[in-house]
Amino acid sequence: NSDEADLLCWYWVNPERSELHPTIAMTAAQALGAACFLPGGIVYPMLRECRRPGNGGSAGSNASTLTLKIRHAGGIFPVDVNACVAEDGPFAKVGLPTSASYSLTVRPIAHGEALL
């Protein structure tokens, strides 16, 4: 299913006032994508095993690009995270994230006319 998400994220603008962001901040989506490359981190185990970098996910064992679909309050936010091969350390198996990109998911919420 093309609408199936890899991660589910509720993004709070102001947790003290329980303000939920209507979607997800672009920077937060990219940060979550990069966090998917850290096996000891919080986000990595939340991915289905087949989608994890280095475990047959789209990044593969030598790493290149991982495309994630993050479900948020308003829909799906796709983010691509690019990685390079890491010789050792925590990123050796999965690759070292180097950049992230996204496509805007803007959709019209209203249409109208104005008389001037």
The 8 nearest C-alpha neighbors of each residue, nearest first, counted from 0:
[[1, 2, 3, 4, 5, 68, 75, 70],
 [2, 0, 3, 4, 68, 75, 5, 77],
 [3, 1, 0, 4, 75, 68, 70, 74],
 [4, 2, 0, 1, 5, 68, 70, 75],
 [5, 3, 68, 6, 69, 70, 2, 7],
 [4, 6, 68, 69, 67, 46, 3, 7],
 [7, 5, 69, 4, 70, 8, 46, 68],
 [6, 8, 70, 69, 71, 4, 9, 5],
 [9, 7, 71, 10, 70, 6, 69, 72],
 [8, 10, 71, 72, 11, 7, 19, 23],
 [9, 11, 20, 23, 19, 8, 12, 22],
 [12, 10, 19, 13, 20, 14, 18, 9],
 [13, 11, 20, 18, 19, 14, 10, 17],
 [12, 14, 18, 15, 11, 16, 17, 19],
 [15, 13, 17, 16, 11, 18, 12, 19],
 [16, 14, 13, 17, 18, 12, 11, 19],
 [15, 17, 14, 18, 13, 12, 19, 11],
 [18, 16, 14, 15, 13, 19, 11, 12],
 [19, 17, 13, 12, 16, 11, 14, 20],
 [18, 20, 11, 12, 10, 17, 21, 9],
 [19, 21, 22, 10, 12, 11, 23, 18],
 [20, 22, 72, 73, 19, 23, 71, 10],
 [23, 21, 73, 72, 20, 71, 24, 74],
 [24, 22, 10, 20, 25, 71, 28, 27],
 [23, 25, 27, 26, 28, 22, 10, 20],
 [26, 24, 28, 27, 23, 29, 101, 30],
 [25, 27, 29, 24, 28, 30, 23, 31],
 [26, 28, 30, 24, 25, 29, 31, 23],
 [29, 27, 25, 31, 26, 30, 32, 24],
 [28, 30, 32, 26, 27, 31, 99, 33],
 [31, 29, 27, 33, 32, 28, 34, 26],
 [32, 30, 34, 28, 29, 33, 27, 35],
 [31, 33, 29, 35, 30, 34, 80, 28],
 [32, 34, 30, 35, 31, 36, 96, 29],
 [35, 33, 31, 36, 32, 37, 42, 30],
 [34, 36, 43, 33, 32, 42, 37, 31],
 [37, 35, 34, 33, 93, 52, 38, 43],
 [36, 38, 40, 39, 34, 35, 43, 90],
 [39, 37, 43, 40, 36, 89, 44, 35],
 [40, 38, 37, 41, 43, 89, 44, 42],
 [41, 39, 37, 38, 42, 43, 34, 44],
 [40, 42, 43, 44, 39, 45, 34, 38],
 [41, 43, 45, 35, 44, 40, 34, 46],
 [44, 42, 35, 45, 38, 46, 41, 40],
 [45, 43, 46, 42, 41, 38, 47, 48],
 [46, 44, 42, 43, 47, 6, 41, 5],
 [47, 45, 44, 43, 51, 48, 5, 50],
 [46, 48, 50, 49, 45, 51, 5, 44],
 [47, 49, 51, 50, 46, 54, 44, 56],
 [48, 50, 56, 47, 55, 51, 54, 46],
 [51, 49, 56, 48, 47, 46, 52, 55],
 [52, 50, 56, 48, 54, 49, 46, 53],
 [51, 53, 56, 93, 58, 54, 59, 36],
 [52, 54, 60, 93, 59, 92, 55, 51],
 [55, 53, 51, 52, 56, 49, 48, 59],
 [54, 56, 59, 49, 53, 57, 50, 52],
 [57, 55, 50, 51, 52, 49, 58, 54],
 [56, 58, 65, 59, 55, 50, 64, 52],
 [57, 59, 62, 65, 64, 52, 63, 56],
 [60, 58, 53, 62, 55, 57, 61, 56],
 [59, 61, 53, 62, 93, 92, 58, 54],
 [62, 60, 59, 84, 94, 63, 93, 58],
 [63, 61, 58, 94, 59, 60, 82, 83],
 [62, 64, 82, 58, 81, 83, 61, 65],
 [65, 63, 81, 58, 80, 82, 66, 79],
 [64, 66, 58, 80, 57, 79, 67, 81],
 [67, 65, 79, 78, 64, 80, 68, 57],
 [68, 66, 78, 77, 5, 69, 79, 65],
 [67, 69, 77, 4, 5, 76, 75, 70],
 [68, 70, 6, 76, 75, 4, 7, 5],
 [71, 69, 75, 7, 4, 74, 8, 6],
 [70, 72, 8, 74, 22, 73, 9, 75],
 [71, 73, 22, 21, 74, 9, 70, 20],
 [74, 72, 22, 71, 21, 75, 70, 23],
 [75, 73, 71, 70, 72, 76, 22, 69],
 [74, 76, 70, 69, 71, 68, 77, 4],
 [75, 77, 69, 68, 70, 78, 104, 74],
 [78, 76, 68, 67, 69, 101, 75, 102],
 [77, 79, 101, 67, 66, 100, 68, 29],
 [80, 78, 66, 100, 99, 65, 101, 67],
 [81, 79, 99, 65, 64, 98, 32, 33],
 [82, 80, 64, 98, 63, 97, 96, 99],
 [81, 83, 96, 95, 63, 97, 94, 62],
 [82, 84, 95, 94, 62, 63, 85, 96],
 [83, 85, 94, 61, 62, 95, 86, 82],
 [84, 86, 91, 94, 87, 95, 90, 83],
 [85, 87, 91, 84, 88, 90, 94, 92],
 [88, 86, 91, 85, 90, 89, 92, 84],
 [87, 89, 90, 91, 86, 85, 92, 95],
 [88, 90, 91, 37, 87, 38, 92, 39],
 [89, 91, 94, 93, 95, 88, 92, 85],
 [92, 90, 87, 85, 86, 88, 89, 93],
 [93, 91, 90, 53, 94, 60, 89, 85],
 [92, 94, 53, 52, 90, 91, 36, 62],
 [95, 93, 84, 90, 62, 85, 83, 82],
 [94, 96, 82, 83, 90, 85, 97, 84],
 [97, 95, 82, 81, 33, 98, 94, 83],
 [96, 98, 82, 81, 95, 83, 99, 80],
 [99, 97, 81, 80, 96, 100, 82, 33],
 [100, 98, 80, 79, 29, 81, 78, 101],
 [99, 101, 79, 78, 80, 98, 29, 102],
 [102, 100, 78, 79, 77, 103, 99, 25],
 [101, 103, 104, 77, 100, 78, 76, 79],
 [104, 102, 105, 101, 76, 77, 25, 106],
 [103, 105, 102, 106, 76, 75, 77, 74],
 [106, 104, 103, 107, 108, 102, 76, 22],
 [105, 107, 108, 104, 103, 109, 73, 74],
 [108, 106, 109, 105, 110, 104, 111, 103],
 [107, 109, 106, 110, 105, 111, 73, 104],
 [110, 108, 107, 111, 106, 112, 105, 113],
 [111, 109, 108, 112, 107, 113, 106, 114],
 [110, 112, 109, 113, 114, 108, 107, 115],
 [111, 113, 114, 110, 115, 109, 108, 107],
 [114, 112, 115, 111, 110, 109, 108, 107],
 [113, 115, 112, 111, 110, 109, 108, 107],
 [114, 113, 112, 111, 110, 109, 108, 107]]
